[in-house]
Amino acid sequence: MDLMVQSGIPRGKIGVRLMYTLLFVVILSLMNFMIQLIALVQFVILLLTKSYSEPLRSFSNKAAAYVYRLVRYITLNDNTKPFPFMDFPAEMERPQNFARFE
């Protein structure tokens, strides 16, 4: 068992972490909506121009990294508070050169 768990965590600190977690759950819900909206806009652009928007593609890749950081914090797998308490995360992986439609 972890030393922190054995010695006991003050309930006040648990409450503070819970409040941050609730804030990040709300932000995660907003990010979910925003990513869905970006995907829809990206497909509309793709249908109209037969080309995707590189700025949208780059931003959505960064948003995916941010969602990953949010989930890690919410599920107690990371102790670093995500954005807005830290910098917005950089891309974890570069996007592929092109999207395939098979």
Backbone hydrogen bonds, N-H to C=O, Kabsch-Sander energy under -0.5 kcal/mol:
donor,donor_aa,acceptor,acceptor_aa,energy
6,Q,2,D,-2.2
7,S,3,L,-2.3
8,G,4,M,-1.0
13,K,10,P,-0.6
14,I,10,P,-1.7
15,G,11,R,-2.6
16,V,12,G,-2.1
17,R,13,K,-2.3
18,L,14,I,-2.5
19,M,15,G,-2.1
20,Y,16,V,-2.2
21,T,17,R,-2.6
22,L,18,L,-2.6
23,L,19,M,-2.0
24,F,20,Y,-2.5
25,V,21,T,-1.9
26,V,22,L,-1.8
27,I,23,L,-2.1
28,L,24,F,-2.3
29,S,25,V,-1.9
30,L,26,V,-2.0
31,M,27,I,-2.6
32,N,28,L,-2.2
33,F,29,S,-1.9
34,M,30,L,-2.6
35,I,31,M,-2.8
36,Q,32,N,-1.9
37,L,33,F,-2.3
38,I,34,M,-2.7
39,A,35,I,-2.4
40,L,36,Q,-2.1
41,V,37,L,-2.7
42,Q,38,I,-2.8
43,F,39,A,-2.1
44,V,40,L,-2.1
45,I,41,V,-2.7
46,L,42,Q,-2.3
47,L,43,F,-2.6
48,L,44,V,-2.2
49,T,45,I,-2.9
50,K,46,L,-1.9
51,S,45,I,-0.5
54,E,52,Y,-0.7
57,R,53,S,-2.3
58,S,54,E,-2.6
59,F,55,P,-2.5
60,S,56,L,-2.7
61,N,57,R,-1.5
62,K,58,S,-1.9
63,A,59,F,-2.6
64,A,60,S,-1.8
65,A,61,N,-1.5
66,Y,62,K,-2.1
67,V,63,A,-2.5
68,Y,64,A,-2.0
69,R,65,A,-2.0
70,L,66,Y,-2.6
71,V,67,V,-2.6
72,R,68,Y,-2.2
73,Y,69,R,-2.1
74,I,70,L,-2.9
75,T,71,V,-2.2
76,L,73,Y,-1.5
77,N,72,R,-2.8
78,D,72,R,-1.0
81,K,79,N,-0.6
85,F,82,P,-2.1
